[in-house]
Amino acid sequence: MIDQSVGDVMRQSVRTIPPETTACDVATLFADHDIGSAVVVDPETGEYIGIVTESDIMRQVAAGADIDSVPVTAFLSTPLVTIDSTEDIHAAATLMKEHSIRRLPVTDDGDLVGILTTTDLIHYLPRLRNTILRGRNDLGAQ
C-alpha cells in the first residue's frame, strides 16, 4: 500500500463562515468562488461548529425554506469530522466512507489548513496507480 499524506492531496483553500450566515449568502459564496462547502466557525471562540454543503442548501430550497433568512445553524452538519494533514489518504477515505461524507476538513494541531474531497481523491488515483505500477516494474527488474 502506498502511504500518501492527506496534506499532499488536499486543497489548501477552505472557506469559513460565521453561524449567523444565511443560506442565501452561503449559496452566493459557493457560486462566486466555485466551491461546494464552508466550515462554520464561532467567531468568539474559534470553535468549528460544523460544515455546510451544496446539498444542504439544495435541501433547504426543496423544502421551501426562506433562504434569505434561515441561518446555517438551522441545517449544518455537525459534529464536524476532521482529519490531520499527516494522516494517509487511505485513513481519510475510510473516515469519509464511515461517516458518509464527501468533504473532510483537514487540520494541523487543531488549526484548519485545508479540505479533502472525494473529487481530490479521484483525481489522485491515476497518480497512485502509476506509482504502484512503477514500483512493480522496479521489483521485476531486480
Disulfide bonds with the S-S distance in Angstrom:
none
